[in-house]
Amino acid sequence: MGVNPVVESAVGRVLVVDDEKALAQIVASYLERAGHDVSTAHSGPEALEAARAQDPDVVVLDLGLPGLDGLEVCRRLRTFSQCYVVMLTARGQEQDKLAGLGAGADDYLTKPFSVRELVARVAAVLRRPRTTLGHPEPARSFGDLVVNLAAREVRVGGMPVGLTRTEFDLLAALSARPGEALSRRALIDLVWDPAWVGDERIVDVHLGNMRRKLGADPNRYIETVRGVGYRMVHR
């Protein structure tokens, strides 16, 4: 891809989970070379134990694992961790990718994959801002939907809504430009990274998951702009 994963990369704690020990070690060595603190696990139960003990920033998670598969590991991770999850799968079927994102993964790569691309994806998620810089911005309100950037909290009708980091980042990007139609590519540039390459329909999946959490009416807060993308409803 011509991407140097070391340049301008944020560093963090990364847990690599793959039952192919040789592959896990290769991935780990590339990530360590990029400056990350890396550990490995080779089964579903081992991955959850390591995640609880180490509190990683990113989990690189294989879909096919012994003990518990990657989908179940991801679902259980989401009950106690907001780490970024990059799912790896040897299956190319669309439903497997959608299932991974639906379980709470932030991104995915299909085997065989470029290790350099994986390192670049990890660097991209670690570059996402986690807190509001400077003076905290007032909460953004859209009817009974309130988006609090400083607390990274979303409420509907006063009740908290549990969004993944990627879902929250998408909502933050859209709510910063109410009434403006944003294309999938624009949202990827804002939320993932301008250098991100892949299927842009990843945006649709995350937005679909987010809309279901926000309420029964999918267009109540975020409208689909046919042929363009999405916009935050400005009332």
Residue frames relative to the residue before (quaternion, step in Angstrom):
aa qw qx qy qz dx dy dz
M 1.0000 0.0000 0.0000 0.0000 0.00 0.00 0.00
G 0.4303 -0.7119 0.4563 0.3160 3.57 1.25 -0.28
V 0.5202 0.6264 -0.4220 0.3986 3.61 1.21 0.38
N 0.2460 -0.7430 0.6027 0.1556 3.56 -0.87 0.93
P 0.2940 -0.8167 0.4660 0.1716 3.60 -0.28 1.19
V 0.6124 0.5759 -0.3576 0.4068 3.58 1.21 -0.26
V 0.6484 0.5543 -0.3217 0.4109 3.58 1.02 -0.81
E 0.8648 0.0040 -0.0355 0.5009 3.55 -1.00 1.00
S 0.4098 0.7072 -0.4798 0.3188 3.58 1.01 0.75
A 0.3733 -0.6587 0.5978 0.2634 3.53 -1.09 0.76
V 0.2769 -0.7579 0.5649 0.1727 3.56 -1.12 0.64
G 0.0648 0.8024 -0.5896 0.0657 3.54 -1.17 0.56
R 0.6121 -0.5132 0.4402 0.4101 3.52 -1.37 -0.19
V 0.0480 -0.8090 0.5850 -0.0315 3.56 -0.71 1.12
L 0.1574 -0.7593 0.6264 0.0794 3.56 -0.96 0.95
V 0.1530 -0.7832 0.5998 0.0583 3.59 -0.69 1.13
V 0.0579 -0.8125 0.5796 -0.0228 3.57 -0.64 1.17
D 0.3003 0.7212 -0.5715 0.2511 3.58 -0.51 1.21
D 0.4211 -0.7180 0.4887 0.2615 3.59 -0.89 0.89
E 0.5828 0.5101 -0.3820 0.5042 3.60 1.28 -0.15
K 0.2933 -0.8191 0.4617 0.1726 3.57 0.04 1.29
A 0.6335 0.5355 -0.3397 0.4433 3.59 1.00 -0.77
L 0.6623 0.4924 -0.3047 0.4755 3.58 0.96 -0.88
A 0.6348 0.5304 -0.3350 0.4511 3.59 0.95 -0.86
Q 0.6708 0.4990 -0.3029 0.4576 3.58 0.97 -0.80
I 0.6184 0.5290 -0.3447 0.4679 3.60 1.05 -0.72
V 0.6585 0.4986 -0.3044 0.4744 3.58 0.90 -0.97
A 0.6561 0.5219 -0.3135 0.4460 3.57 0.92 -0.92
S 0.6630 0.5159 -0.3183 0.4392 3.59 0.93 -0.84
Y 0.6394 0.5090 -0.3243 0.4763 3.59 1.04 -0.75
L 0.6643 0.4981 -0.3046 0.4668 3.59 0.97 -0.85
E 0.6335 0.5184 -0.3287 0.4712 3.60 1.03 -0.74
R 0.6296 0.5350 -0.3260 0.4594 3.55 1.07 -0.78
A 0.6692 0.4761 -0.2877 0.4926 3.57 1.18 -0.58
G 0.6465 -0.5772 0.2947 0.4026 3.57 1.28 0.11
H 0.5272 0.6575 -0.4041 0.3556 3.59 1.25 -0.02
D 0.4158 -0.6372 0.5834 0.2840 3.52 -1.33 0.44
V 0.0314 -0.8612 0.5031 -0.0643 3.57 -0.24 1.30
S 0.0164 -0.7513 0.6593 0.0236 3.53 -1.17 0.75
T 0.2791 -0.7681 0.5559 0.1523 3.57 -1.23 0.38
A 0.0471 -0.7456 0.6628 0.0501 3.52 -1.36 0.44
H 0.2608 -0.8190 0.5032 0.0892 3.57 -1.08 0.68
S 0.7430 0.2479 -0.2149 0.5834 3.59 1.25 0.30
G 0.6731 -0.5075 0.3487 0.4096 3.56 -1.24 0.32
P 0.6906 0.4663 -0.2971 0.4663 3.63 0.74 -0.94
E 0.6374 0.5226 -0.3248 0.4638 3.59 1.02 -0.81
A 0.6301 0.5427 -0.3304 0.4465 3.59 1.03 -0.78
L 0.6754 0.4862 -0.2977 0.4678 3.60 0.89 -0.91
E 0.6362 0.5233 -0.3267 0.4634 3.57 0.99 -0.79
A 0.6703 0.4944 -0.2928 0.4696 3.57 0.95 -0.91
A 0.6498 0.5223 -0.3210 0.4494 3.59 0.98 -0.83
R 0.6515 0.5019 -0.3191 0.4710 3.60 1.00 -0.77
A 0.7055 0.4771 -0.2660 0.4515 3.59 0.95 -0.87
Q 0.7997 0.3559 -0.1467 0.4609 3.57 0.93 -0.92
D 0.2233 -0.8052 0.5185 0.1815 3.62 1.23 -0.35
P 0.0358 0.8465 -0.5302 0.0320 3.64 0.64 1.06
D 0.4957 -0.6228 0.5133 0.3207 3.54 -1.28 0.41
V 0.7902 0.0906 -0.0127 0.6060 3.58 1.09 -0.79
V 0.1167 -0.7523 0.6422 0.0900 3.56 -1.11 0.75
V 0.1933 -0.7313 0.6453 0.1068 3.57 -0.84 1.06
L 0.0308 -0.8733 0.4777 -0.0905 3.54 -0.16 1.36
D 0.3107 -0.7434 0.5663 0.1736 3.56 -0.69 1.13
L 0.4946 -0.6731 0.4640 0.2950 3.57 -1.04 0.75
G 0.7603 0.3508 -0.1943 0.5110 3.59 0.93 -0.89
L 0.1691 0.7973 -0.5532 0.1722 3.57 -0.16 1.31
P 0.4644 -0.6470 0.5091 0.3263 3.61 -1.12 0.51
G 0.7288 0.4100 -0.3108 0.4518 3.56 -1.19 0.51
L 0.7254 -0.1846 0.1697 0.6410 3.55 0.65 -1.24
D 0.4133 -0.7079 0.4965 0.2855 3.59 -0.85 0.83
G 0.7221 -0.4776 0.2982 0.4018 3.54 -1.31 0.34
L 0.6144 0.5536 -0.3541 0.4366 3.59 1.04 -0.70
E 0.6900 0.4638 -0.2841 0.4776 3.58 0.89 -0.92
V 0.6052 0.5405 -0.3519 0.4666 3.58 1.06 -0.71
C 0.6568 0.5122 -0.3091 0.4591 3.58 0.92 -0.91
R 0.6467 0.5172 -0.3236 0.4577 3.59 0.91 -0.89
R 0.6934 0.4673 -0.2806 0.4712 3.59 0.90 -0.89
L 0.5784 0.5714 -0.3675 0.4516 3.59 1.11 -0.65
R 0.6819 0.5219 -0.2854 0.4255 3.54 0.93 -0.94
T 0.5969 0.5616 -0.3708 0.4368 3.60 1.22 -0.21
F 0.8172 0.1867 -0.1068 0.5347 3.62 1.17 -0.36
S 0.7762 0.2885 -0.1616 0.5368 3.62 1.21 -0.11
Q 0.2363 -0.7491 0.6018 0.1448 3.53 -1.18 0.70
C 0.2481 0.7771 -0.5354 0.2189 3.58 1.14 0.59
Y 0.5057 -0.6008 0.5116 0.3487 3.54 -1.27 0.40
V 0.1592 -0.7863 0.5927 0.0708 3.57 -1.02 0.84
V 0.0955 -0.7526 0.6505 0.0364 3.56 -0.84 1.08
M 0.2223 -0.8139 0.5286 0.0937 3.58 -0.39 1.26
L 0.1754 -0.7552 0.6245 0.0945 3.55 -1.08 0.86
T 0.0644 0.8030 -0.5904 0.0504 3.57 -0.93 0.84
A 0.3942 -0.6996 0.5458 0.2394 3.53 -1.10 0.75
R 0.6242 0.5405 -0.3310 0.4568 3.56 1.27 -0.20
G 0.2948 -0.7877 0.5195 0.1508 3.53 -0.91 0.89
Q 0.4563 0.7117 -0.4455 0.2945 3.57 1.26 -0.12
E 0.5911 -0.6075 0.4134 0.3328 3.53 -1.07 0.84
Q 0.6661 0.5305 -0.3264 0.4103 3.59 0.90 -0.88
D 0.6225 0.5363 -0.3517 0.4486 3.60 1.10 -0.57
K 0.6397 0.5076 -0.3238 0.4778 3.57 1.02 -0.77
L 0.6649 0.5017 -0.3030 0.4630 3.57 0.92 -0.92
A 0.6344 0.5295 -0.3308 0.4559 3.58 1.02 -0.78
G 0.6468 0.5252 -0.3184 0.4521 3.58 0.99 -0.81
L 0.6767 0.4680 -0.2886 0.4897 3.57 0.93 -0.88
G 0.6424 0.5327 -0.3176 0.4503 3.55 1.06 -0.75
A 0.6538 0.5095 -0.3057 0.4685 3.58 1.15 -0.60
G 0.6763 -0.5111 0.2882 0.4454 3.58 1.27 -0.17
A 0.4281 0.6852 -0.4816 0.3397 3.60 1.24 0.17
D 0.4126 -0.7205 0.5081 0.2290 3.56 -1.13 0.69
D 0.7885 0.0074 0.0435 0.6135 3.57 1.13 -0.66
Y 0.1333 -0.7931 0.5870 0.0927 3.59 -1.24 0.23
L 0.1052 -0.7389 0.6595 0.0897 3.51 -1.35 0.45
T 0.3174 -0.7462 0.5569 0.1796 3.57 -1.05 0.80
K 0.4131 -0.6952 0.5324 0.2501 3.57 -0.93 0.94
P 0.5423 -0.2324 -0.8067 0.0327 1.54 -1.98 1.55
F 0.1522 -0.7965 0.5826 0.0546 3.57 -1.04 0.79
S 0.5251 -0.5919 0.5012 0.3504 3.53 -1.30 0.30
V 0.4295 -0.7005 0.5016 0.2708 3.59 -0.73 1.00
R 0.6091 0.5483 -0.3509 0.4531 3.57 1.07 -0.69
E 0.6405 0.5069 -0.3303 0.4730 3.58 1.01 -0.75
L 0.6318 0.5274 -0.3354 0.4584 3.59 0.97 -0.80
V 0.6536 0.5029 -0.3149 0.4699 3.60 0.91 -0.89
A 0.6427 0.5144 -0.3218 0.4678 3.58 1.03 -0.77
R 0.6367 0.5192 -0.3318 0.4636 3.62 1.02 -0.77
V 0.6372 0.5181 -0.3240 0.4697 3.59 0.99 -0.84
A 0.6518 0.5117 -0.3118 0.4648 3.57 0.94 -0.89
A 0.6425 0.5454 -0.3244 0.4295 3.58 1.00 -0.84
V 0.6911 0.4573 -0.3060 0.4686 3.61 0.85 -0.87
L 0.6523 0.5155 -0.3255 0.4503 3.59 1.05 -0.66
R 0.6187 0.5388 -0.3514 0.4510 3.60 1.20 -0.34
R 0.5102 0.6451 -0.4403 0.3601 3.59 1.18 -0.25
P 0.4645 -0.6768 0.4844 0.3025 3.60 -0.91 0.86
R 0.2840 -0.7765 0.5429 0.1472 3.57 -1.01 0.84
T 0.7848 0.1740 -0.1100 0.5846 3.57 1.16 -0.44
T 0.5387 -0.5976 0.4790 0.3511 3.54 -1.25 0.38
L 0.3398 -0.7507 0.5337 0.1902 3.57 -0.79 1.03
G 0.7856 0.2969 -0.2170 0.4976 3.56 -1.17 0.57
H 0.7794 -0.2688 0.2285 0.5177 3.55 -1.15 -0.69
P 0.5096 -0.6607 0.4471 0.3223 3.59 -0.84 0.92
E 0.4240 -0.6980 0.5223 0.2454 3.54 -0.98 0.90
P 0.5324 -0.6101 0.4619 0.3619 3.61 -1.00 0.71
A 0.5990 -0.5676 0.4217 0.3758 3.55 -1.16 0.61
R 0.3614 -0.7205 0.5542 0.2075 3.55 -1.11 0.76
S 0.1232 -0.8164 0.5633 0.0318 3.57 -0.77 1.05
F 0.0120 -0.7598 0.6493 -0.0297 3.53 -1.05 0.93
G 0.7686 -0.1923 0.0862 0.6040 3.54 0.22 1.30
D 0.7930 -0.2504 0.1933 0.5207 3.58 -0.72 -1.03
L 0.5399 0.5735 -0.4143 0.4560 3.59 1.29 0.30
V 0.0291 -0.7941 0.6067 -0.0234 3.57 -0.79 1.07
V 0.1297 -0.7824 0.6083 0.0316 3.56 -0.82 1.11
N 0.0869 -0.7998 0.5940 -0.0006 3.57 -0.49 1.24
L 0.2696 -0.8091 0.5026 0.1417 3.57 -0.20 1.28
A 0.6420 0.5443 -0.3395 0.4199 3.58 0.92 -0.85
A 0.7477 0.3610 -0.1959 0.5218 3.58 1.01 -0.84
R 0.2882 -0.7561 0.5157 0.2817 3.58 1.31 -0.29
E 0.4608 0.6670 -0.4280 0.3994 3.51 0.91 1.05
V 0.1224 -0.7719 0.6213 0.0574 3.55 -1.10 0.80
R 0.0303 -0.7903 0.6119 0.0027 3.55 -0.99 0.89
V 0.1058 -0.7490 0.6502 0.0712 3.54 -1.17 0.70
G 0.8304 -0.0139 -0.0409 0.5555 3.55 -0.60 1.16
G 0.7013 -0.4742 0.2528 0.4683 3.57 1.12 0.70
M 0.6417 0.5148 -0.3220 0.4685 3.59 1.27 -0.18
P 0.4646 -0.6931 0.4668 0.2929 3.61 -0.86 0.89
V 0.2145 -0.7521 0.6144 0.1044 3.54 -1.16 0.78
G 0.3055 -0.7812 0.5195 0.1624 3.59 -0.70 1.07
L 0.0029 0.8008 -0.5965 0.0537 3.57 -0.31 1.28
T 0.4890 -0.6046 0.5269 0.3432 3.54 -1.22 0.48
R 0.6861 -0.4714 0.3364 0.4405 3.58 -1.24 0.24
T 0.6734 0.4935 -0.3090 0.4555 3.57 0.89 -0.87
E 0.6345 0.5153 -0.3343 0.4693 3.60 0.97 -0.79
F 0.6562 0.5014 -0.3184 0.4654 3.59 0.94 -0.84
D 0.6602 0.5151 -0.3147 0.4470 3.59 0.92 -0.89
L 0.6280 0.5146 -0.3353 0.4779 3.60 1.06 -0.70
L 0.6607 0.4969 -0.3089 0.4704 3.58 0.92 -0.87
A 0.6320 0.5283 -0.3288 0.4619 3.59 1.02 -0.76
A 0.6584 0.5103 -0.3103 0.4580 3.59 0.96 -0.85
L 0.6873 0.4732 -0.2822 0.4733 3.58 0.92 -0.89
S 0.6965 0.4832 -0.2850 0.4475 3.60 0.91 -0.89
A 0.5791 0.5711 -0.3778 0.4425 3.59 1.24 -0.30
R 0.7723 0.2512 -0.1243 0.5701 3.59 1.26 -0.45
P 0.0164 -0.8441 0.5359 0.0096 3.62 0.67 1.01
G 0.8016 0.2594 -0.2229 0.4904 3.54 -0.96 0.95
E 0.6392 0.5185 -0.3272 0.4643 3.61 1.25 -0.23
A 0.3643 -0.7262 0.5415 0.2161 3.58 -0.85 0.99
L 0.0928 -0.7955 0.5986 0.0154 3.56 -0.77 1.10
S 0.4045 -0.7156 0.5174 0.2377 3.55 -0.85 0.97
R 0.6615 -0.4698 0.3835 0.4411 3.56 -1.27 0.22
R 0.6589 0.5172 -0.3173 0.4447 3.58 0.91 -0.91
A 0.6397 0.5195 -0.3297 0.4608 3.59 0.98 -0.79
L 0.6673 0.4909 -0.3037 0.4706 3.58 0.98 -0.81
I 0.6161 0.5266 -0.3452 0.4733 3.59 1.05 -0.69
D 0.6438 0.5216 -0.3229 0.4573 3.59 0.95 -0.87
L 0.7056 0.4739 -0.2586 0.4591 3.57 0.99 -0.89
V 0.7875 0.3557 -0.1598 0.4773 3.56 0.90 -0.93
W 0.7327 0.3392 -0.2181 0.5482 3.60 0.91 -0.85
D 0.6065 -0.4981 0.4138 0.4614 3.58 0.08 -1.27
P 0.5530 -0.6169 0.4279 0.3613 3.64 -0.97 0.67
A 0.6784 0.4846 -0.2902 0.4697 3.60 1.17 -0.53
W 0.4521 0.7038 -0.4517 0.3102 3.62 1.27 -0.12
V 0.0637 -0.7832 0.6185 0.0035 3.56 -0.96 0.95
G 0.4287 0.6766 -0.5119 0.3104 3.56 -0.83 0.98
D 0.7206 -0.4031 0.3264 0.4601 3.54 -1.30 -0.32
E 0.3682 -0.7704 0.4805 0.2001 3.58 -0.49 1.20
R 0.5295 0.6287 -0.4159 0.3892 3.59 1.24 -0.18
I 0.4096 0.6895 -0.4778 0.3585 3.58 1.27 0.01
V 0.5940 0.5671 -0.3511 0.4498 3.58 1.15 -0.65
D 0.6461 0.5353 -0.3221 0.4385 3.59 0.92 -0.90
V 0.6639 0.5144 -0.3119 0.4443 3.57 0.93 -0.89
H 0.6849 0.4741 -0.2950 0.4681 3.58 0.84 -0.94
L 0.6571 0.4969 -0.3168 0.4700 3.60 0.99 -0.77
G 0.6190 0.5385 -0.3416 0.4585 3.58 1.05 -0.70
N 0.6495 0.5011 -0.3093 0.4810 3.58 0.97 -0.84
M 0.6619 0.5171 -0.3033 0.4500 3.57 0.95 -0.91
R 0.6568 0.5233 -0.3163 0.4412 3.58 0.90 -0.92
R 0.6347 0.5293 -0.3349 0.4527 3.58 0.98 -0.79
K 0.6688 0.4919 -0.3009 0.4692 3.57 1.03 -0.74
L 0.6740 0.5090 -0.2985 0.4444 3.60 1.08 -0.69
G 0.7581 -0.3373 0.2171 0.5142 3.62 1.11 -0.45
A 0.7083 -0.5042 0.3138 0.3817 3.51 -1.34 0.30
D 0.7075 0.4273 -0.2616 0.4984 3.61 1.02 -0.75
P 0.3498 -0.7869 0.4627 0.2106 3.64 -0.30 1.19
N 0.7375 0.4051 -0.2315 0.4884 3.62 1.12 -0.56
R 0.3709 0.7619 -0.4765 0.2342 3.59 1.22 0.12
Y 0.8046 0.2060 -0.0943 0.5488 3.58 0.94 -0.88
I 0.7869 0.1792 -0.0780 0.5853 3.59 1.06 -0.74
E 0.1969 -0.7980 0.5641 0.0794 3.55 -0.66 1.14
T 0.3805 -0.6648 0.5882 0.2594 3.53 -1.21 0.60
V 0.1827 -0.7624 0.6138 0.0929 3.57 -0.81 1.04
R 0.3845 -0.7728 0.4547 0.2195 3.54 -0.20 1.31
G 0.8313 0.1813 -0.1655 0.4987 3.55 -0.88 1.02
V 0.7252 0.3899 -0.2399 0.5143 3.59 1.25 -0.11
G 0.6421 -0.4838 0.3810 0.4566 3.58 0.45 -1.18
Y 0.6626 -0.4743 0.3967 0.4226 3.56 -0.75 -1.10
R 0.0265 -0.7771 0.6259 0.0610 3.54 -1.30 0.39
M 0.4898 -0.6319 0.5220 0.2972 3.50 -1.24 0.65
V 0.4399 -0.6870 0.5125 0.2681 3.56 -0.87 0.96
H 0.1671 -0.7932 0.5829 0.0567 3.56 -0.75 1.10
R 0.0007 0.8224 -0.5670 0.0470 3.58 -0.29 1.25
